[in-house]
Amino acid sequence: MRMYDIIMKKRNGGTLSKEEIHFMINGYVKGEIPDYQMSAMTMAIYYQGMTDEEMTELTLAMAASGDQMDLSGIQGIKVDKHSTGGVGDKTTLVLAPIVAACGGRVAKISGRGLGHTGGTLDKLESIPGLSVAVEGEDFVRQVNEIGLAVIGQTGNLVPADKKLYALRDVTATVDSVPLIASSIMSKKLASGSDAIVLDVKTGSGAFMKETEDSILLAQKMVAIGTLAGRRVVALITDMDTPLGHNVGNALEVQEAVATLQGRGPADLTEVCLTLATNMLVLSGKGSYEECMAMAKGAIANGSAFAKLKAMVAAQGGDSRVLDDLALYGEADVMEELLAPVDGYVEHIDTEGCGIAAAMLGAGRETKEDTIDMLAGLYLAKKEGDEVKKGEVLARLYTCDGSKMAKAKEKLLSCYAYCEEKPVVMPLILAKVTKDGVERYDE
Ligand code: URA
């Protein structure tokens, strides 16, 4: 078999066989196939696409390229959630405890933030003492004992994706549905859960800006997961506006706590309950209506909040800060952003908000940057809200005052106003299962 012939076949619109796909991925990971041939292949895939079977073989070959998590020691159905990333997206911190409180098993590997999007591991590490490095038997024991663990990647999971993603990043082949779908699903399959709920974000703060593109990506990921023998559902959720009011690590943990205590913002609560309900249904805990009632009950009776505290304590964190958020402390510098006009907030440039938060120190530009855990934004006014000139639009927090002016200017530029109350998009736009697409935005 020669890589040259496989590239030619895909370039001409052919369908690659299982053997060809495995040859290509194994050879690339071993260094036998050079970057220049693989970049020709990713460009051929970009233009010619892949069938569902090709995508599944590509995903399986990538998932098998390194270590795979063995979760067989965990009793029951293991359920995972993956978000394609956004601004203010603290859903894992809310839904994992809800699912665990309802008897589900969440053994979750999360990531760090980069660029304008935040990462769950950074948010968790804002809790004093908490470690995301829980390995092997300890991970399995924690999930068996309390129903959830959220940790960072250990071992050498999916090296093929690490190499391929770096290559795609510099060859203008990131935004290819088969390549994104196989990249995300290879990591999900290697992480070992039986069931997966995908939260595919759409809008100005998301990777996919258009709903139709998000639905297509979701369909492909659901098809891959199903063909690989996993239970998979995808929800298309709005990321045209930040989720909740808080953006930044400690600020987001505080908002997640409020949501678990039943005091959260309506948008965040709705998205978390919907995702958690789907996770419980996939875990075989009951019908959709029964699982929604259980999820709401876990917030109302405090059992979900108790699970978050149990997880924090199990991972070495000081769970007292969750009961008394004042123990977190506040950033050294806080400034208010005031509305420049009377009217309604028509739109908030969500990616811009993420950048403003990162400029304050809440995110990193490079993997080596350190994070200011207390930095970030409180968005007092959201899309559709009425504002009066001089009223507080947002509060900005940082421990480095020299970062304030530029971040404030950036955040101000994110707000657009109108005179009439605008129509606000629904939060959950569609659900994709192996049986089809259910749309809620029509
Ligand atoms: N996230 C991933 O993990 N992979 C992609 O290709 C795009 C987003």
Residues whose N, C-alpha, C, O or C-beta is under 5 A from the ligand:
A	BS01	URA	V174 L179 I180 S183 I184
